[in-house]
Amino acid sequence: MAVRVQREAFDVAEEIRLLTEGRTDVGGIVTFTGLVRGEAGGRALQTLTLEHYPGMTELELGRIDDEARERFGLTGSLVVHRFGELKPGDPIVLVITLSAHRRAAFEAAEFLMDYLKSRAPFWKKESFADGTETWVDERASDGAALARWTGASLTEK
């Protein structure tokens, strides 16, 4: 399974090196690194805290990673998602897709991110400088982005 859920930050260049070292079947690499934004709802964000159920989260992320590999014919992939307390500017998610040709790598990365934004089993709490906290709900735009991938996929189950 090419997924990790971890508290620590990740090194994008090192992750790419580990995925591609000694390989000649890779023609395209697409990476997406998500960062914690410094604002939410027009307010300055102090921290974003992510919670999850260990084991369940990795299993679900693994299912969608497997689907992406099969659907897009990937030669490799990696999803790293962080949890715990994060500050604005901190890296929160990394998606790397490898394929023989660029189009599959780009589409698979989009597919994975659309899934992660709307269906990954994380609970997010925003904390603001005034001491208020808010649990984050799914945005309608995230669900709409996921809808383009409908068909016989795990995202519908």
Backbone bond lengths (Angstrom), bond angles and torsions (degrees), N, CA, C in turn:
res aa  C-N    CA-C-N  psi(-1)  N-CA   C-N-CA  omega(-1)  CA-C   N-CA-C  phi
1 M - - - 1.456 - - 1.528 108.03 -
2 A 1.304 117.01 133.25 1.461 121.50 -175.84 1.524 111.08 -103.64
3 V 1.323 116.28 49.93 1.465 120.47 177.54 1.520 109.00 -133.34
4 R 1.329 114.38 147.91 1.461 120.70 174.15 1.518 108.45 -140.48
5 V 1.305 115.78 140.14 1.454 122.44 172.47 1.518 104.50 -119.43
6 Q 1.333 116.10 120.68 1.457 119.36 -171.33 1.514 111.74 -147.66
7 R 1.306 115.19 158.15 1.467 121.80 177.57 1.543 110.62 -82.44
8 E 1.335 117.05 -34.51 1.460 122.45 -174.21 1.526 112.45 -73.03
9 A 1.340 114.58 154.89 1.463 120.30 172.56 1.526 108.59 -68.67
10 F 1.322 116.73 163.23 1.461 122.21 -179.88 1.518 109.40 -119.24
11 D 1.327 115.57 160.38 1.458 123.25 179.28 1.536 106.87 -111.76
12 V 1.317 116.55 106.88 1.463 121.56 -174.78 1.524 111.69 -58.03
13 A 1.324 117.08 -47.94 1.470 120.45 -177.97 1.527 110.92 -61.71
14 E 1.318 117.45 -40.77 1.463 120.87 -179.89 1.530 110.62 -67.20
15 E 1.311 117.24 -39.09 1.472 120.47 178.97 1.526 110.53 -64.30
16 I 1.334 117.19 -41.61 1.469 120.82 177.19 1.527 109.99 -63.39
17 R 1.319 116.50 -44.78 1.466 120.32 179.31 1.524 110.85 -57.96
18 L 1.321 116.75 -46.14 1.466 120.26 -179.08 1.536 112.20 -63.70
19 L 1.324 116.64 -35.77 1.473 120.58 -179.47 1.524 113.22 -74.34
20 T 1.316 116.85 -28.64 1.467 119.42 -170.97 1.520 114.68 -110.09
21 E 1.305 117.85 -10.46 1.464 121.30 -175.81 1.531 111.51 -54.32
22 G 1.346 115.88 123.60 1.457 121.95 176.28 1.521 114.93 76.01
23 R 1.319 117.96 7.50 1.468 120.26 -176.77 1.519 111.06 -99.84
24 T 1.328 115.51 141.49 1.462 120.76 176.37 1.526 111.46 -121.74
25 D 1.330 117.01 5.73 1.465 121.02 -179.54 1.530 112.34 -95.02
26 V 1.320 117.48 5.95 1.459 122.09 -177.25 1.521 109.07 -103.67
27 G 1.331 115.68 122.39 1.459 120.78 177.09 1.513 111.92 -108.13
28 G 1.331 117.08 -18.78 1.452 120.76 -179.42 1.518 111.19 -147.60
29 I 1.328 114.32 140.06 1.461 122.03 176.18 1.513 107.13 -126.35
30 V 1.329 116.09 127.33 1.461 120.59 174.68 1.516 107.31 -120.21
31 T 1.328 115.15 132.84 1.460 119.81 176.74 1.516 109.67 -123.81
32 F 1.315 114.66 146.57 1.456 121.22 171.01 1.520 106.63 -133.12
33 T 1.318 115.31 127.61 1.455 120.94 174.92 1.518 107.53 -119.01
34 G 1.327 116.35 120.60 1.453 121.30 176.53 1.514 110.15 -95.21
35 L 1.332 115.72 138.65 1.459 122.61 179.11 1.525 109.88 -116.16
36 V 1.312 116.97 153.39 1.461 121.44 174.83 1.527 107.20 -72.95
37 R 1.324 115.66 124.33 1.467 120.53 177.66 1.524 110.29 -74.12
38 G 1.311 116.31 156.77 1.461 122.00 -178.18 1.512 114.23 -87.69
39 E 1.338 116.65 0.92 1.461 119.23 178.89 1.514 109.85 -143.86
40 A 1.320 113.89 155.83 1.467 121.13 176.11 1.524 107.05 -147.48
41 G 1.316 115.66 123.69 1.459 119.32 -179.69 1.518 113.10 61.16
42 G 1.337 116.65 31.15 1.457 120.60 179.69 1.520 114.43 78.96
43 R 1.322 117.25 7.69 1.463 122.05 -179.62 1.523 109.72 -115.65
44 A 1.326 115.97 147.17 1.465 120.68 179.20 1.529 109.50 -69.08
45 L 1.309 115.22 125.74 1.459 121.48 -179.39 1.528 109.47 -88.63
46 Q 1.332 116.18 133.63 1.460 120.72 176.68 1.523 110.74 -92.44
47 T 1.349 116.71 -48.89 1.464 121.28 177.11 1.526 109.78 -147.27
48 L 1.317 114.48 157.75 1.460 122.97 171.47 1.523 105.56 -124.86
49 T 1.324 116.06 122.78 1.455 120.64 -178.96 1.515 109.05 -110.79
50 L 1.326 116.84 127.30 1.459 122.55 178.80 1.515 109.52 -111.37
51 E 1.327 114.95 132.39 1.454 122.15 175.80 1.519 108.42 -118.79
52 H 1.338 116.58 156.83 1.460 121.18 178.26 1.516 108.86 -160.30
53 Y 1.332 115.70 167.93 1.457 121.37 173.90 1.520 108.10 -99.73
54 P 1.340 117.63 109.16 1.472 120.20 179.36 1.528 110.67 -55.50
55 G 1.297 114.95 140.83 1.460 120.85 -178.16 1.512 110.71 93.17
56 M 1.321 117.44 -57.91 1.458 121.24 178.96 1.536 110.48 -64.82
57 T 1.314 116.09 -44.17 1.463 120.01 -178.03 1.526 110.79 -63.51
58 E 1.313 117.22 -47.68 1.470 120.56 -179.72 1.526 111.18 -61.78
59 L 1.322 116.83 -39.65 1.462 120.69 179.31 1.526 110.82 -62.41
60 E 1.312 116.78 -45.80 1.467 120.63 -179.43 1.525 111.30 -66.57
61 L 1.323 117.51 -43.24 1.469 119.99 177.89 1.522 110.34 -64.12
62 G 1.326 117.33 -37.36 1.457 121.43 177.43 1.514 112.19 -63.53
63 R 1.322 116.92 -37.98 1.469 120.34 178.47 1.527 111.18 -61.69
64 I 1.305 116.90 -45.41 1.457 119.28 -177.86 1.529 110.80 -73.72
65 D 1.331 118.23 -32.74 1.459 120.67 175.14 1.529 110.05 -64.16
66 D 1.328 116.97 -42.63 1.469 120.62 176.48 1.525 110.84 -60.36
67 E 1.335 116.20 -41.62 1.463 119.18 179.10 1.522 111.19 -63.43
68 A 1.323 117.28 -42.10 1.467 120.63 179.19 1.523 111.08 -62.96
69 R 1.319 116.92 -43.17 1.467 120.48 179.10 1.527 111.12 -59.04
70 E 1.334 115.97 -44.65 1.456 119.61 -179.13 1.523 111.98 -72.68
71 R 1.314 117.10 -47.29 1.467 121.86 -176.31 1.518 112.42 -60.62
72 F 1.337 117.28 -39.12 1.458 120.93 -174.09 1.529 113.32 -107.96
73 G 1.317 117.82 3.99 1.459 121.33 177.81 1.520 113.18 62.82
74 L 1.316 116.05 40.60 1.464 119.97 -178.03 1.522 111.48 -69.11
75 T 1.326 114.85 149.60 1.454 120.29 173.08 1.527 110.65 -92.89
76 G 1.325 116.72 -10.40 1.455 121.71 177.05 1.512 110.69 -179.43
77 S 1.326 115.78 161.99 1.463 120.79 177.18 1.521 109.39 -163.46
78 L 1.317 114.36 163.82 1.454 121.51 175.79 1.514 108.64 -152.86
79 V 1.327 115.51 135.78 1.459 122.22 172.33 1.522 106.35 -124.89
80 V 1.334 116.04 122.93 1.465 121.65 174.79 1.521 106.35 -121.58
81 H 1.327 116.85 124.44 1.464 121.40 178.33 1.512 108.39 -126.45
82 R 1.314 115.69 132.58 1.454 120.41 -179.56 1.517 111.64 -90.77
83 F 1.326 115.72 159.83 1.456 122.65 172.50 1.525 108.16 -137.62
84 G 1.316 115.45 172.81 1.458 120.50 -177.86 1.509 110.32 98.67
85 E 1.317 115.24 -165.46 1.467 120.72 -178.01 1.522 109.96 -88.03
86 L 1.330 115.61 122.70 1.457 121.98 -179.42 1.520 109.64 -121.18
87 K 1.313 116.27 151.27 1.466 122.30 -179.68 1.534 109.42 -109.27
88 P 1.324 117.41 158.47 1.468 119.83 176.60 1.525 111.05 -51.50
89 G 1.321 115.01 135.16 1.461 121.92 -178.44 1.515 114.08 93.11
90 D 1.343 117.37 -16.15 1.465 120.00 178.80 1.526 110.47 -70.22
91 P 1.333 117.52 142.83 1.468 119.82 173.15 1.530 109.27 -70.43
92 I 1.341 115.45 137.10 1.460 120.32 -176.67 1.527 112.46 -117.27
93 V 1.341 116.93 -33.06 1.461 120.14 -177.54 1.518 109.99 -146.29
94 L 1.333 114.60 145.28 1.461 122.03 175.88 1.517 108.24 -132.31
95 V 1.320 115.99 128.77 1.461 122.20 173.20 1.524 106.90 -124.12
96 I 1.326 116.02 127.57 1.463 121.56 175.29 1.517 107.25 -126.37
97 T 1.329 116.14 129.04 1.464 120.54 176.45 1.525 108.83 -124.16
98 L 1.325 115.11 138.55 1.462 122.69 179.37 1.515 108.80 -121.17
99 S 1.319 116.20 136.62 1.467 119.61 176.25 1.518 109.49 -152.54
100 A 1.316 114.80 169.87 1.459 119.98 177.79 1.525 110.61 -69.37
101 H 1.337 116.99 -29.75 1.463 122.08 -177.36 1.525 110.04 -132.69
102 R 1.317 117.12 151.06 1.461 122.85 -172.01 1.515 114.96 -61.92
103 R 1.324 118.41 -41.35 1.465 120.90 -174.12 1.528 111.80 -56.87
104 A 1.326 117.37 -45.88 1.465 120.68 -179.98 1.524 110.91 -62.43
105 A 1.328 117.19 -39.65 1.467 120.24 -179.57 1.525 110.93 -65.93
106 F 1.346 117.42 -43.00 1.466 120.58 178.24 1.528 111.27 -63.80
107 E 1.330 116.72 -48.13 1.468 120.28 -177.90 1.526 111.35 -64.07
108 A 1.303 117.61 -40.81 1.464 120.80 179.80 1.529 110.94 -64.64
109 A 1.328 117.14 -39.67 1.466 120.00 178.36 1.529 110.44 -63.51
110 E 1.320 116.96 -42.21 1.473 120.24 176.92 1.524 111.35 -63.68
111 F 1.313 116.36 -44.23 1.461 122.06 178.09 1.529 110.16 -56.84
112 L 1.324 116.66 -49.25 1.459 120.83 -179.08 1.529 111.55 -62.76
113 M 1.313 117.73 -43.81 1.466 119.65 -179.58 1.527 111.61 -67.99
114 D 1.330 117.94 -38.53 1.472 119.55 177.47 1.521 110.22 -61.76
115 Y 1.325 117.03 -39.58 1.456 120.77 177.29 1.532 110.47 -66.23
116 L 1.325 116.82 -48.68 1.463 120.51 -177.56 1.527 111.99 -59.06
117 K 1.324 117.11 -40.27 1.467 121.00 -178.50 1.522 112.69 -67.71
118 S 1.318 117.75 -28.03 1.465 118.39 -173.53 1.522 115.41 -114.47
119 R 1.330 118.65 -22.44 1.461 119.35 -172.89 1.521 116.05 -128.61
120 A 1.314 117.92 -7.98 1.466 118.72 -179.57 1.527 109.44 -66.38
121 P 1.326 117.69 135.57 1.465 120.91 -175.49 1.535 113.85 -79.20
122 F 1.323 114.46 72.14 1.463 121.75 173.92 1.529 107.58 -122.71
123 W 1.321 115.42 148.35 1.455 121.13 174.17 1.512 106.26 -114.98
124 K 1.354 115.44 127.34 1.459 120.98 -173.19 1.528 110.00 -115.72
125 K 1.327 114.40 132.63 1.461 120.63 177.61 1.525 108.57 -122.79
126 E 1.330 115.21 126.03 1.457 121.38 177.07 1.530 108.80 -94.86
127 S 1.320 115.93 135.68 1.467 121.80 176.99 1.520 108.33 -120.65
128 F 1.319 114.71 135.48 1.457 121.09 -175.84 1.528 110.55 -113.79
129 A 1.332 116.44 163.36 1.464 122.25 -176.05 1.523 112.66 -60.94
130 D 1.331 117.70 -27.62 1.469 119.93 -179.23 1.528 112.74 -80.94
131 G 1.343 116.73 4.05 1.453 120.84 177.84 1.518 115.04 92.07
132 T 1.328 117.86 -6.22 1.463 120.04 178.71 1.526 110.25 -79.21
133 E 1.328 113.82 153.06 1.459 121.03 178.78 1.527 108.65 -134.13
134 T 1.326 115.41 148.27 1.457 121.95 -179.52 1.519 109.41 -140.10
135 W 1.334 116.79 132.24 1.465 120.65 171.74 1.516 107.59 -79.61
136 V 1.315 117.13 137.68 1.467 123.00 -174.71 1.528 109.90 -87.32
137 D 1.334 115.73 128.94 1.462 122.31 173.82 1.524 109.23 -95.35
138 E 1.327 116.18 158.21 1.459 120.53 174.98 1.521 109.43 -62.56
139 R 1.311 115.94 138.06 1.468 121.13 177.15 1.528 108.89 -86.15
140 A 1.321 116.45 146.06 1.465 121.10 179.00 1.527 110.56 -58.13
141 S 1.321 117.11 -35.38 1.473 120.38 -179.26 1.527 111.51 -65.54
142 D 1.336 117.25 -31.13 1.463 119.98 178.03 1.524 110.58 -68.03
143 G 1.329 116.77 -43.03 1.463 120.83 177.60 1.515 111.68 -64.76
144 A 1.328 116.73 -38.78 1.463 120.87 178.90 1.523 110.75 -65.08
145 A 1.329 117.29 -39.64 1.465 120.59 178.25 1.526 110.67 -63.18
146 L 1.321 116.35 -39.35 1.463 120.68 179.48 1.520 111.76 -67.45
147 A 1.321 117.55 -32.00 1.469 122.34 -175.54 1.529 112.82 -59.24
148 R 1.301 118.28 -27.61 1.474 119.02 -178.35 1.518 113.17 -68.89
149 W 1.318 117.15 -15.34 1.456 121.01 -179.18 1.525 112.61 -97.27
150 T 1.321 118.08 9.13 1.462 119.81 -176.24 1.521 111.05 -63.86
151 G 1.293 114.61 160.30 1.452 123.83 -174.70 1.507 105.58 145.03
152 A 1.263 117.65 -152.92 1.470 121.74 -179.63 1.524 108.09 -82.14
153 S 1.324 116.35 73.03 1.466 119.68 -176.96 1.511 111.10 -127.98
154 L 1.309 116.02 163.29 1.447 121.99 178.68 1.521 112.09 -65.91
155 T 1.327 117.12 -22.69 1.463 120.09 -176.23 1.521 112.01 -66.60
156 E 1.307 117.93 -16.61 1.462 120.83 -179.05 1.507 111.94 -91.74
157 K 1.318 118.45 -11.71 1.469 121.30 -175.79 1.491 111.05 -82.02
